[in-house]
């Protein structure tokens, strides 16, 4: 019998309601609480914190659907946007560089601060 | 379906998507060594050959793009590119950024104003020489 078959067998047995005396049920519940409390005390502080966060978000199963998937999509999206933006910036730089390298005016016209100031002054004076 | 398995599968899918996105970004830029350029690109960019490996990869990519535009340029423009290439490559990033900024601003001016710029540049140089 493999693990899955064994599991379903156990599940079936457990699902068949076993009549229990009220005090036996109470003792089982108390024992379960105790076991859980002991288990919770074990994880390292970081894990515990993560567990608490998870708990408040609906446990692992709730977490996977409600948080992990959107988070993964968001991250992938952000990386995509960043890559796209980088590409756009580079494309724009290439465009302007090509224009500068072929422009009627020499590079110095765009590099010379004096000329830029002179143009501004003249532009101001003419208008 | 087992919830835990579903959760693991989803987590795996998410990580795979993230790794894929990151990988796509890494894979895309080639190293752009001189040897990786096409013969046509090498011919256009010949003035930069000696310094090529020292250029940052984004600059090399930009130059590669400019070399690809080169065949479509008019002859006069091609001559200008050849003449200006080395100077442009040797400027500091700040100087290039300033020149681009000035270009963007001046390119916005009207066509008539842009036509006058050439004359104004000559005037300015004459004044400076005086």
Contacts between the chains, C-beta under 8 A, distances in Angstrom:
chain1	res1	chain2	res2	distance
A	60	B	3	7.9
A	60	B	4	7.3
A	60	B	7	5.7
A	61	B	3	4.5
A	61	B	4	7.8
A	61	B	6	7.7
A	61	B	7	6.0
A	63	B	7	7.7
A	64	B	6	6.9
A	64	B	7	3.8
A	64	B	10	4.8
A	64	B	11	6.6
A	65	B	10	7.2
A	68	B	7	7.8
A	68	B	10	5.9
A	68	B	11	5.8
A	68	B	14	5.5
A	69	B	10	5.9
A	69	B	13	8.0
A	69	B	14	6.4
A	71	B	14	7.1
A	72	B	13	7.2
A	72	B	14	2.8
A	72	B	15	7.3
A	72	B	17	5.4
A	72	B	18	6.1
A	73	B	14	7.8
A	73	B	17	7.3
A	75	B	14	7.9
A	75	B	17	8.0
A	75	B	18	5.2
A	75	B	21	7.6
A	76	B	17	4.6
A	76	B	18	5.7
A	76	B	20	7.5
A	76	B	21	4.5
A	79	B	18	7.2
A	79	B	21	4.2
A	79	B	22	6.1
A	79	B	25	6.7
A	80	B	21	5.8
A	82	B	25	7.9
A	83	B	21	7.7
A	83	B	24	7.2
A	83	B	25	4.7
A	83	B	28	7.7
A	90	B	58	6.0
A	90	B	61	6.4
A	90	B	62	6.4
A	91	B	65	7.8
A	93	B	62	5.8
A	93	B	100	7.1
A	94	B	61	8.0
A	94	B	62	4.7
A	94	B	65	4.2
A	94	B	66	6.3
A	96	B	100	4.9
A	96	B	103	6.0
A	96	B	104	6.9
A	97	B	62	6.0
A	97	B	66	6.1
A	97	B	88	7.2
A	97	B	96	7.8
A	97	B	100	7.5
A	98	B	65	7.7
A	98	B	66	5.1
A	98	B	69	5.3
A	99	B	103	6.7
A	99	B	107	7.5
A	100	B	84	7.9
A	100	B	88	7.3
A	100	B	99	6.2
A	100	B	100	7.0
A	100	B	103	5.5
A	101	B	66	6.8
A	101	B	80	6.4
A	101	B	81	4.6
A	101	B	84	5.1
A	101	B	85	6.9
A	101	B	88	6.3
A	102	B	73	6.0
A	102	B	77	3.9
A	102	B	80	5.3
A	102	B	81	6.0
A	103	B	80	7.5
A	103	B	103	7.4
A	104	B	117	7.8
A	104	B	118	5.6
A	105	B	117	6.0
A	105	B	118	6.2
A	105	B	121	5.7
A	106	B	84	7.5
A	106	B	121	7.7
A	107	B	84	5.5
A	107	B	87	6.2
A	107	B	88	6.3
A	107	B	99	6.5
A	109	B	117	7.3
A	109	B	121	4.9
A	110	B	98	7.8
A	110	B	99	4.0
A	110	B	100	7.9
A	110	B	102	4.5
A	110	B	103	5.3
A	110	B	106	7.5
A	111	B	91	7.4
A	111	B	95	6.1
A	111	B	98	6.9
A	111	B	99	5.2
A	111	B	102	7.9
A	114	B	124	7.5
A	114	B	128	7.1
A	115	B	121	6.7
A	115	B	124	5.2
A	116	B	102	5.9
A	118	B	124	5.3
A	118	B	127	7.9
A	119	B	117	7.9
A	119	B	120	6.5
A	119	B	124	7.9
A	122	B	120	7.3
